[in-house]
Amino acid sequence: MSDIVQKLWGFCHTLRHDGIDYGDYIEQLTYLLFLKMADERGAEVPANYGWGSLTGESGTQLLDHYNEVLRKLRESKGLLGDIFTQATSRFNNPVNLRRLIEMIDEEEWSQMDVDVTGQAFEGLLERAASEGKKGAGQYFTPRRVIESICRVMRPDPRQRKDFTIMDPACGTGGFLVCAYEWLVGETGGVFDRAMLQRLKQGTYYGQELVPRPRRLALMNLYLHGVEPHIYLGDTIAEPDRGERYDVILTNPPFGTKGANQAPDRDDFTISTSNKQLNFVQHVVNTLKPGGRAALVLPDNCLFEDKAGEVFEIVMQDCAVHTVLRLPRGTFTPYSQGVKANVIFLQKGVPTEEVWIFDARSNVPGITKKDRPLTREHFAEFEKCYGADANGLSKRKDLGEEGRFRRFSIQAVKERGFKLDFTWLKDDSLEDSADLPEPQDLAAEAILELEAVVDDLREIMALIEAEATVQ
């Protein structure tokens, strides 16, 4: 995939001479990738407006026909029209369009063991970010992390006729795609007619703030034969729409950008400007009773003061039963210094104990080339988690030398409901030859400082409120 991204990125430079910036190029590329993969998979596209209709044209006729294809698709009814909403061509030179079509036609995209449209989008954004543009990492969760979460969470719509799965920060749809692929793996993809219809239109839900990744999420699911409901908007700023879900899988965007004030939500018990902690409250509120969730959260969401306040409330109504500390560098190459965790919970029963799996200490940091994230990084965790999706399997505390420990609710209370328990000595941090890269240490320091700034903002708000009253 990296070779293909390199080739596609190289062509981006050519297109800039045609007045197409990197964002427009990525968008045009995803339109064409979608049509090629729809052709490979036999997905429904209006007759005479599919991939084959483009490969046989050239010159100004190609430009005219491409414009007509996009017009036809954006005027289509249903999800296809939603995917191509406001889609217009940015090509002025037919030679460039023809070259891109030929480049895409060289590959069998559906045969690749990756989320193609998401990966291409991801790789190109990464290249753009390396040239000074930011924002690449906010849409993506490493596939190996998502796959592991799906294996232990078992998002199985066969349990009930009204079973729904949600990602309130869905990006390009990685969690939803993987949840569907997990089900296909469990069943062999064999469903009766009623189940197939329910999977197609009534099971998978998401929300995304930015139009382009939302479009990719719709494309990804459509190419899998699924028509998801993916809302466009700000999940934590908008009022609760009243929908409730059985399973929520999500990785809320990291950082504090755009979070200088707490959202005005009556259903949030704790007022905080921390986006991730607001997502925790949103997820808990939108789960059905008995529903379960897995959230990817940075370390500061386990130790800052507001985190303790949020989890004190959450643990009264939810079993926060498992925490997975992810390996250092999991989010390479986007946010190498981010230390993150996955929090697993079930709504409807209070927390009695929290099990923590440390997949970080004494584990070499993840790098893109030499030490990539693999399934093996999560094999022991999945075994310790057990077969019960709600964390109710019989478990064994592996002691101070092991990676899996049990902490009673009393121990959690004594720490102010903060979940940053540590017990393993991380020898790698004492080895000067294996220290994290300076930029990773700097990014980690920034995250911790942002957590402190969040606390200071809360203090300032209280002081200002007191002054107003007086």
C-alpha positions as CSV (number, residue, x, y, z in Angstrom):
1,M,0.0,0.0,0.0
2,S,2.8,2.4,0.8
3,D,4.2,2.0,-2.8
4,I,0.8,2.8,-4.2
5,V,0.4,5.9,-1.9
6,Q,3.9,7.0,-3.1
7,K,2.8,6.7,-6.7
8,L,-0.5,8.6,-6.0
9,W,1.3,11.3,-4.1
10,G,3.8,11.8,-6.9
11,F,0.9,12.4,-9.3
12,C,-0.5,15.0,-6.8
13,H,2.4,17.3,-7.7
14,T,1.6,17.1,-11.4
15,L,-2.0,18.0,-10.7
16,R,-1.0,21.1,-8.7
17,H,0.0,22.6,-12.0
18,D,-3.5,22.0,-13.1
19,G,-4.9,24.1,-10.2
20,I,-5.9,21.1,-8.1
21,D,-4.8,21.3,-4.4
22,Y,-4.0,18.3,-2.3
23,G,-7.5,18.2,-0.7
24,D,-9.3,18.3,-4.0
25,Y,-7.0,15.7,-5.4
26,I,-7.7,13.3,-2.5
27,E,-11.4,13.8,-3.0
28,Q,-11.3,13.2,-6.7
29,L,-9.1,10.2,-6.1
30,T,-11.6,8.7,-3.7
31,Y,-14.5,9.1,-6.2
32,L,-12.5,7.2,-8.8
33,L,-11.3,4.5,-6.3
34,F,-14.9,4.0,-5.3
35,L,-16.0,3.5,-8.9
36,K,-13.2,1.0,-9.6
37,M,-13.9,-1.0,-6.4
38,A,-17.6,-0.9,-7.0
39,D,-16.9,-2.4,-10.5
40,E,-14.7,-5.1,-8.9
41,R,-17.2,-6.0,-6.3
42,G,-20.3,-5.8,-8.4
43,A,-21.8,-3.0,-6.2
44,E,-24.8,-1.2,-7.7
45,V,-24.0,1.9,-9.8
46,P,-26.3,3.4,-12.4
47,A,-26.0,1.8,-15.8
48,N,-23.5,3.4,-18.2
49,Y,-22.0,5.5,-15.4
50,G,-19.6,3.0,-13.8
51,W,-15.9,2.5,-14.0
52,G,-16.0,0.9,-17.5
53,S,-17.6,4.0,-18.9
54,L,-14.6,6.1,-18.0
55,T,-11.8,3.7,-19.2
56,G,-13.1,3.9,-22.8
57,E,-13.0,7.7,-23.1
58,S,-10.3,10.3,-23.7
59,G,-9.8,13.9,-24.5
60,T,-12.6,16.4,-23.9
61,Q,-15.1,13.6,-24.2
62,L,-13.6,12.1,-21.0
63,L,-13.9,15.4,-19.1
64,D,-17.5,15.8,-20.2
65,H,-18.4,12.2,-19.3
66,Y,-16.7,12.4,-15.9
67,N,-18.7,15.5,-15.1
68,E,-21.8,13.6,-16.3
69,V,-20.9,10.6,-14.1
70,L,-20.6,12.8,-11.0
71,R,-23.9,14.6,-11.8
72,K,-25.7,11.3,-12.2
73,L,-24.3,9.9,-9.0
74,R,-25.0,12.9,-6.8
75,E,-28.6,12.9,-8.2
76,S,-29.0,9.2,-7.3
77,K,-31.5,8.3,-4.6
78,G,-30.4,6.8,-1.3
79,L,-26.9,6.3,0.0
80,L,-25.2,6.6,-3.4
81,G,-26.6,10.2,-3.7
82,D,-25.5,10.9,-0.2
83,I,-21.9,9.7,-0.9
84,F,-21.6,12.0,-3.9
85,T,-23.4,15.0,-2.5
86,Q,-21.9,18.2,-4.0
87,A,-19.4,16.1,-6.0
88,T,-17.9,18.1,-8.9
89,S,-14.9,17.5,-11.1
90,R,-11.8,19.6,-10.5
91,F,-10.0,18.4,-13.7
92,N,-9.3,20.8,-16.5
93,N,-6.8,18.8,-18.4
94,P,-8.1,15.5,-19.8
95,V,-4.6,14.1,-20.0
96,N,-4.3,14.2,-16.2
97,L,-7.6,12.6,-15.6
98,R,-6.8,9.9,-18.1
99,R,-3.5,9.2,-16.4
100,L,-5.1,8.9,-13.0
101,I,-7.8,6.5,-14.3
102,E,-5.0,4.3,-15.9
103,M,-3.0,4.4,-12.7
104,I,-6.1,3.2,-10.7
105,D,-7.0,0.6,-13.3
106,E,-3.6,-1.1,-12.9
107,E,-4.5,-2.4,-9.5
108,E,-7.0,-5.0,-8.2
109,W,-8.0,-2.9,-5.1
110,S,-10.5,-5.3,-3.7
111,Q,-7.9,-8.0,-3.4
112,M,-5.8,-6.0,-0.9
113,D,-6.0,-6.9,2.7
114,V,-6.5,-3.3,3.8
115,D,-9.3,-0.7,4.1
116,V,-8.3,0.7,0.7
117,T,-10.1,4.0,0.4
118,G,-9.3,4.8,4.1
119,Q,-5.7,3.8,3.7
120,A,-5.2,5.8,0.5
121,F,-6.8,8.8,2.2
122,E,-4.7,8.2,5.3
123,G,-1.4,7.9,3.4
124,L,-2.0,11.0,1.3
125,L,-3.0,13.0,4.3
126,E,0.2,11.8,6.0
127,R,2.3,13.0,3.1
128,A,0.5,16.4,3.1
129,A,1.0,16.7,6.9
130,S,4.7,16.0,6.5
131,E,4.8,19.1,4.2
132,G,3.4,21.3,6.9
133,K,-0.3,20.6,6.7
134,K,-1.9,19.2,9.8
135,G,-4.8,16.9,10.5
136,A,-3.8,13.6,9.1
137,G,-4.0,11.5,12.3
138,Q,-7.4,12.7,13.6
139,Y,-9.4,10.3,11.4
140,F,-7.6,7.0,11.9
141,T,-7.2,4.3,14.5
142,P,-4.6,1.6,13.7
143,R,-6.4,-1.4,12.2
144,R,-4.7,-3.9,14.5
145,V,-6.2,-2.0,17.5
146,I,-9.7,-2.0,15.9
147,E,-9.5,-5.7,15.1
148,S,-8.5,-6.6,18.6
149,I,-11.3,-4.5,20.1
150,C,-13.8,-6.2,17.8
151,R,-12.6,-9.7,18.7
152,V,-13.2,-9.1,22.4
153,M,-16.3,-6.9,22.1
154,R,-18.1,-9.3,19.7
155,P,-20.4,-6.7,18.0
156,D,-23.0,-9.4,17.0
157,P,-26.3,-8.1,15.6
158,R,-27.7,-11.6,15.7
159,Q,-28.4,-11.2,19.4
160,R,-31.5,-9.1,18.9
161,K,-33.6,-7.7,16.0
162,D,-33.0,-4.1,17.1
163,F,-29.3,-4.5,17.7
164,T,-27.3,-1.4,16.7
165,I,-23.6,-0.5,16.6
166,M,-22.4,3.1,16.8
167,D,-19.2,5.1,16.4
168,P,-19.8,8.8,17.4
169,A,-16.4,9.9,16.1
170,C,-16.2,7.6,13.1
171,G,-13.7,9.2,10.8
172,T,-13.5,7.1,7.7
173,G,-15.5,4.3,9.3
174,G,-12.8,1.9,10.4
175,F,-14.6,0.6,13.5
176,L,-17.9,0.1,11.6
177,V,-16.2,-1.7,8.7
178,C,-14.2,-3.9,11.0
179,A,-17.3,-4.7,13.1
180,Y,-19.1,-5.9,9.9
181,E,-16.0,-7.8,8.8
182,W,-15.8,-9.5,12.2
183,L,-19.4,-10.6,11.8
184,V,-18.7,-12.0,8.3
185,G,-15.8,-13.9,9.7
186,E,-18.0,-15.4,12.4
187,T,-20.8,-16.4,10.0
188,G,-19.0,-16.9,6.7
189,G,-21.2,-14.1,5.4
190,V,-24.3,-16.3,5.2
191,F,-27.4,-14.5,6.4
192,D,-31.1,-15.1,5.8
193,R,-33.1,-12.4,3.9
194,A,-34.4,-10.6,7.0
195,M,-31.0,-10.5,8.6
196,L,-29.4,-9.3,5.5
197,Q,-31.9,-6.4,5.1
198,R,-31.4,-5.5,8.8
199,L,-27.6,-5.5,8.4
200,K,-27.8,-3.5,5.3
201,Q,-29.9,-0.6,6.6
202,G,-30.6,-0.8,10.3
203,T,-27.5,-1.8,12.2
204,Y,-24.5,0.5,11.7
205,Y,-24.5,4.1,12.8
206,G,-21.9,6.8,13.1
207,Q,-21.2,10.5,13.3
208,E,-18.4,12.6,11.9
209,L,-17.6,16.3,12.1
210,V,-15.8,16.6,8.8
211,P,-17.5,16.0,5.4
212,R,-14.6,14.3,3.6
213,P,-14.0,11.4,6.0
214,R,-17.7,11.0,6.4
215,R,-18.0,10.5,2.7
216,L,-15.2,7.9,2.9
217,A,-17.1,6.1,5.7
218,L,-20.2,5.9,3.6
219,M,-18.1,4.6,0.6
220,N,-16.4,2.0,2.8
221,L,-19.6,0.5,4.1
222,Y,-21.4,0.8,0.8
223,L,-18.6,-1.3,-0.8
224,H,-19.3,-3.9,1.8
225,G,-23.0,-4.0,0.9
226,V,-24.0,-1.9,4.0
227,E,-25.9,1.4,4.0
228,P,-25.0,3.0,7.3
229,H,-26.6,6.0,9.0
230,I,-23.7,8.5,9.4
231,Y,-24.6,11.9,10.7
232,L,-22.6,15.0,9.9
233,G,-22.1,17.2,12.9
234,D,-20.4,17.8,16.2
235,T,-21.3,14.9,18.5
236,I,-20.6,16.5,21.8
237,A,-21.9,20.0,21.0
238,E,-25.3,18.8,19.6
239,P,-28.2,17.9,21.9
240,D,-28.9,14.2,22.4
241,R,-31.1,12.9,19.5
242,G,-32.6,10.2,21.7
243,E,-31.1,7.2,19.9
244,R,-29.7,4.4,22.0
245,Y,-27.2,1.7,20.9
246,D,-26.2,-1.8,22.0
247,V,-22.4,-1.4,21.2
248,I,-20.4,1.7,20.9
249,L,-16.8,1.5,19.5
250,T,-14.9,4.8,19.2
251,N,-11.7,6.7,19.3
252,P,-12.6,10.3,20.0
253,P,-10.2,12.9,18.5
254,F,-7.2,13.6,20.8
255,G,-6.1,17.0,21.9
256,T,-7.9,20.1,23.0
257,K,-8.3,22.0,19.8
258,G,-11.7,23.7,19.7
259,A,-12.4,22.7,23.3
260,N,-11.9,25.9,25.2
261,Q,-15.3,25.7,26.8
262,A,-17.6,23.0,28.1
263,P,-20.5,22.0,25.8
264,D,-24.0,23.1,26.9
265,R,-25.4,19.6,27.4
266,D,-28.1,19.0,30.1
267,D,-27.3,15.3,30.0
268,F,-23.6,15.8,31.0
269,T,-23.3,15.6,34.7
270,I,-19.7,16.9,34.8
271,S,-18.9,20.2,33.1
272,T,-15.5,20.0,31.4
273,S,-13.8,21.4,28.3
274,N,-11.9,18.1,27.9
275,K,-13.3,16.6,24.6
276,Q,-12.5,13.0,25.4
277,L,-14.1,13.1,28.8
278,N,-17.2,14.6,27.2
279,F,-17.2,11.7,24.7
280,V,-17.1,9.4,27.7
281,Q,-20.2,11.0,29.1
282,H,-21.9,11.0,25.7
283,V,-21.2,7.3,25.1
284,V,-22.5,6.3,28.5
285,N,-25.7,8.3,28.0
286,T,-26.3,6.9,24.5
287,L,-25.8,3.2,25.4
288,K,-28.9,1.0,26.0
289,P,-29.2,-0.6,29.4
290,G,-26.9,-3.6,29.3
291,G,-25.0,-2.1,26.3
292,R,-21.3,-2.2,26.1
293,A,-18.6,0.2,24.8
294,A,-14.9,0.4,24.1
295,L,-13.3,3.9,23.9
296,V,-9.7,4.8,23.0
297,L,-8.5,7.5,25.4
298,P,-5.2,9.2,26.0
299,D,-3.4,8.8,29.3
300,N,-4.5,12.2,30.6
301,C,-8.1,10.9,30.6
302,L,-7.0,8.5,33.4
303,F,-5.2,10.8,35.7
304,E,-6.4,14.5,35.4
305,D,-8.8,15.7,38.1
306,K,-11.8,16.0,35.9
307,A,-11.2,12.4,34.8
308,G,-11.7,11.3,38.4
309,E,-14.9,13.2,38.6
310,V,-16.3,11.7,35.4
311,F,-15.4,8.2,36.2
312,E,-16.8,8.4,39.7
313,I,-20.2,9.2,38.1
314,V,-19.7,6.6,35.3
315,M,-18.8,3.8,37.7
316,Q,-22.1,4.2,39.6
317,D,-24.0,3.2,36.5
318,C,-21.4,1.2,34.5
319,A,-19.0,-1.6,35.1
320,V,-15.7,-0.1,33.9
321,H,-14.3,-3.6,33.9
322,T,-11.2,-3.5,31.8
323,V,-8.4,-1.1,30.8
324,L,-5.9,-1.9,28.1
325,R,-2.7,0.2,28.1
326,L,-1.6,0.4,24.5
327,P,2.0,0.0,23.4
328,R,4.1,3.2,23.1
329,G,4.0,4.5,19.6
330,T,0.7,2.8,18.7
331,F,-0.4,5.9,16.7
332,T,2.8,6.2,14.7
333,P,3.3,8.1,12.4
334,Y,0.6,10.6,13.3
335,S,0.9,11.1,17.0
336,Q,4.0,9.1,18.0
337,G,4.2,10.5,21.5
338,V,0.6,9.9,22.5
339,K,0.1,7.3,25.2
340,A,-3.3,5.8,24.9
341,N,-5.6,3.2,26.5
342,V,-8.8,1.3,25.6
343,I,-11.5,1.5,28.3
344,F,-14.1,-1.2,28.2
345,L,-17.4,-0.8,30.0
346,Q,-21.0,-2.2,30.3
347,K,-23.9,0.0,31.2
348,G,-26.5,-1.0,33.9
349,V,-24.3,-2.4,36.7
350,P,-21.9,-0.5,39.0
351,T,-18.2,-1.1,38.9
352,E,-16.9,-3.6,41.5
353,E,-13.4,-4.2,40.1
354,V,-11.2,-2.9,37.3
355,W,-8.8,-5.2,35.5
356,I,-5.8,-3.5,33.8
357,F,-3.7,-5.0,31.1
358,D,-0.3,-3.4,30.6
359,A,0.8,-3.9,26.9
360,R,3.2,-1.0,27.2
361,S,5.9,-1.6,29.8
362,N,9.0,-3.3,28.5
363,V,7.5,-3.5,25.0
364,P,9.7,-1.9,22.3
365,G,8.0,1.2,20.9
366,I,6.1,0.9,17.7
367,T,7.7,2.2,14.6
368,K,6.2,2.4,11.1
369,K,8.9,0.2,9.4
370,D,11.1,-1.7,11.9
371,R,8.5,-2.5,14.6
372,P,5.0,-2.2,13.2
373,L,1.9,-3.0,15.3
374,T,0.8,-6.6,14.8
375,R,-1.8,-9.0,16.0
376,E,0.7,-10.5,18.4
377,H,0.8,-7.3,20.4
378,F,-2.7,-8.1,21.6
379,A,-2.7,-11.9,21.7
380,E,-2.1,-12.1,25.5
381,F,-4.5,-9.4,26.2
382,E,-7.3,-11.1,24.3
383,K,-6.6,-14.4,26.1
384,C,-6.7,-12.6,29.5
385,Y,-9.9,-10.7,28.6
386,G,-11.8,-13.9,27.9
387,A,-14.7,-15.0,25.7
388,D,-17.4,-12.9,27.5
389,A,-17.8,-9.6,25.7
390,N,-18.9,-7.9,28.9
391,G,-15.7,-8.9,30.7
392,L,-17.4,-11.5,32.9
393,S,-15.1,-14.4,32.0
394,K,-13.2,-16.0,34.8
395,R,-9.9,-14.1,35.1
396,K,-6.6,-14.5,36.9
397,D,-4.5,-11.7,38.5
398,L,-1.0,-12.4,37.2
399,G,0.7,-10.5,40.1
400,E,3.3,-7.8,40.3
401,E,5.4,-9.5,37.6
402,G,2.5,-10.0,35.2
403,R,0.7,-7.8,32.8
404,F,-2.9,-8.4,34.0
405,R,-3.9,-7.1,37.4
406,R,-7.2,-6.7,39.3
407,F,-8.0,-3.6,41.4
408,S,-11.0,-3.4,43.7
409,I,-13.5,-0.5,43.5
410,Q,-12.1,0.5,47.0
411,A,-8.6,0.8,45.5
412,V,-10.0,2.9,42.7
413,K,-11.9,5.2,45.2
414,E,-8.7,5.7,47.1
415,R,-7.0,7.1,44.0
416,G,-9.9,9.5,43.4
417,F,-11.3,7.3,40.7
418,K,-8.2,7.8,38.5
419,L,-7.2,4.7,36.6
420,D,-3.5,5.3,36.0
421,F,-2.4,2.3,38.0
422,T,1.2,1.1,37.3
423,W,3.1,-1.8,38.8
424,L,5.6,-3.0,36.2
425,K,9.0,-1.3,36.2
426,D,9.6,-0.2,32.6
427,D,13.3,-1.1,32.1
428,S,13.2,0.3,28.5
429,L,12.8,3.9,30.0
430,E,16.1,3.4,31.8
431,D,18.0,2.2,28.8
432,S,19.4,5.3,27.0
433,A,19.7,3.2,23.8
434,D,15.9,2.6,23.8
435,L,14.5,5.9,24.9
436,P,11.6,7.4,22.9
437,E,12.5,9.8,20.2
438,P,12.7,13.5,21.3
439,Q,9.6,14.4,19.3
440,D,7.7,11.6,21.1
441,L,8.8,12.9,24.5
442,A,7.8,16.4,23.5
443,A,4.4,15.3,22.2
444,E,3.8,13.4,25.5
445,A,4.8,16.5,27.5
446,I,2.4,18.6,25.5
447,L,-0.5,16.2,26.2
448,E,0.3,16.4,29.9
449,L,0.5,20.2,29.8
450,E,-2.8,20.3,28.0
451,A,-4.4,18.3,30.8
452,V,-3.0,20.8,33.3
453,V,-4.3,23.7,31.2
454,D,-7.7,22.1,31.2
455,D,-7.7,22.0,35.0
456,L,-6.6,25.7,35.1
457,R,-9.4,26.7,32.8
458,E,-11.9,25.0,35.1
459,I,-10.4,26.9,38.1
460,M,-10.5,30.2,36.1
461,A,-14.2,29.6,35.2
462,L,-15.0,29.0,38.9
463,I,-13.2,32.2,39.9
464,E,-15.0,34.2,37.2
465,A,-18.4,32.7,38.3
466,E,-17.7,33.6,41.9
467,A,-16.8,37.2,40.9
468,T,-20.0,37.5,38.9
469,V,-22.1,36.4,41.8
470,Q,-20.4,38.9,44.2
